[in-house]
Amino acid sequence: MDSEPTLHTSSATLANMAQQNARFAPSTRRPRSASITRSTAQYRTLATNYDATTPRIEFLRTQAHQLLSLRPGDTVLDVGCGTGKSLPALSRAVGPTGRVIAIEPCAEMMRFARARVRELSLSNVDLIEAPAAALCEAIETDSIDAVLMMFTHDVLQSSAALDHLLAVAKNGARFVLAGGKLFSGALSLLNPWVEWRQKPYCTTFENYDAPWRKLFDTQALSATCVHPRYMGIAYIAHAVRAK
Ligand SMILES: C[S@@+](CC[C@H](N)C(=O)[O-])C[C@H]1O[C@@H](n2cnc3c(N)ncnc32)[C@H](O)[C@@H]1O
């Protein structure tokens, strides 16, 4: 008669575990496509606390800026600039003869970027409130020397956005991408948790095992290179536009 209570207890435990797993489980097996409408809504709620809640990405930001190899007079594009955290460093690196163009579709995130530009008098920074897939309407083709994509997974999964980025980049333009990704190997057991943690920041998990894949598969870049970071839960990648 002891077995019945034990059985009940273990069913309850199993149900509890299933509930916990469901909490971390990805919402769909087949990744949804990136959605600018959902992304803008998500970042509307994240904007106020974005800088305070993302200190861990600063180490990657410094590395990404170095990999851009900016020179005075360069024009650099900050894609999905968010609250503009990269703008002061980019502005300094290209100097008064250079230009920083920052594109961001979420008005609330852009409000913080605008305030930063104003407060720090970053006179060589131009802000464009639009998605990356509108770049060609806003700037000339073949006009960009370097492209920064810092934690912009949705943009990397949008073929339309990538077409525009590749069109505005000059031959030889440096592309630097940094962001989160899924673990591989034994640590991939933790991937449901990774997706759960990252859900507020992206609207698709397409290619989240290799976020650079869609861009690099276009064959429009040369010297492609990927460095895993933080035990493989993040990466920095770089490449050169070849036209
Ligand atoms: C995780 S935040 C990163 C912000 C900034 N790059 C940084 O390093 O702090 C991602 C940003 O990408 C923007 N974004 C999402 N979809 C986009 C699109 N299609 N085109 C341009 N930016 C986009 C979001 O609005 C958000 O501000």
The ligand as an SDF file (V2000), in Angstrom:
LIG
                    3D

 27 29  0  0  0  0  0  0  0  0999 V2000
   19.2560   44.6390  -27.8890 C   0  0  0  0  0  0  0  0  0  0  0  0
   18.9350   46.2200  -28.5750 S   0  0  0  0  0  0  0  0  0  0  0  0
   20.5920   46.7330  -28.9210 C   0  0  0  0  0  0  0  0  0  0  0  0
   20.7580   48.2160  -28.9060 C   0  0  0  0  0  0  0  0  0  0  0  0
   22.1640   48.7060  -29.1900 C   0  0  0  0  0  0  0  0  0  0  0  0
   22.6710   48.2040  -30.4410 N   0  0  0  0  0  0  0  0  0  0  0  0
   23.1000   48.3530  -28.0690 C   0  0  0  0  0  0  0  0  0  0  0  0
   24.1540   47.8090  -28.3630 O   0  0  0  0  0  0  0  0  0  0  0  0
   22.8330   48.6510  -26.9220 O   0  0  0  0  0  0  0  0  0  0  0  0
   18.3020   45.8440  -30.2030 C   0  0  0  0  0  0  0  0  0  0  0  0
   17.8410   47.0800  -30.9420 C   0  0  0  0  0  0  0  0  0  0  0  0
   17.5770   46.7320  -32.3110 O   0  0  0  0  0  0  0  0  0  0  0  0
   16.4540   47.4750  -32.7220 C   0  0  0  0  0  0  0  0  0  0  0  0
   15.8290   46.8310  -33.8980 N   0  0  0  0  0  0  0  0  0  0  0  0
   14.9470   45.8030  -33.9190 C   0  0  0  0  0  0  0  0  0  0  0  0
   14.5790   45.5330  -35.1900 N   0  0  0  0  0  0  0  0  0  0  0  0
   15.2490   46.4040  -35.9760 C   0  0  0  0  0  0  0  0  0  0  0  0
   15.2790   46.6420  -37.3800 C   0  0  0  0  0  0  0  0  0  0  0  0
   14.5710   45.9020  -38.2370 N   0  0  0  0  0  0  0  0  0  0  0  0
   16.0800   47.6320  -37.8500 N   0  0  0  0  0  0  0  0  0  0  0  0
   16.8480   48.3660  -37.0050 C   0  0  0  0  0  0  0  0  0  0  0  0
   16.8380   48.1960  -35.6690 N   0  0  0  0  0  0  0  0  0  0  0  0
   16.0560   47.2250  -35.1550 C   0  0  0  0  0  0  0  0  0  0  0  0
   15.5570   47.4660  -31.4930 C   0  0  0  0  0  0  0  0  0  0  0  0
   14.5630   48.4670  -31.5570 O   0  0  0  0  0  0  0  0  0  0  0  0
   16.5680   47.6690  -30.3710 C   0  0  0  0  0  0  0  0  0  0  0  0
   16.7480   49.0040  -30.0480 O   0  0  0  0  0  0  0  0  0  0  0  0
  1  2  1  0
  2  3  1  0
  2 10  1  0
  3  4  1  0
  4  5  1  0
  5  6  1  0
  5  7  1  0
  7  8  2  0
  7  9  1  0
 10 11  1  0
 11 12  1  0
 11 26  1  0
 12 13  1  0
 13 14  1  0
 13 24  1  0
 14 15  1  0
 14 23  1  0
 15 16  2  0
 16 17  1  0
 17 18  1  0
 17 23  2  0
 18 19  1  0
 18 20  2  0
 20 21  1  0
 21 22  2  0
 22 23  1  0
 24 25  1  0
 24 26  1  0
 26 27  1  0
M  CHG  2   2   1   9  -1
M  END
$$$$
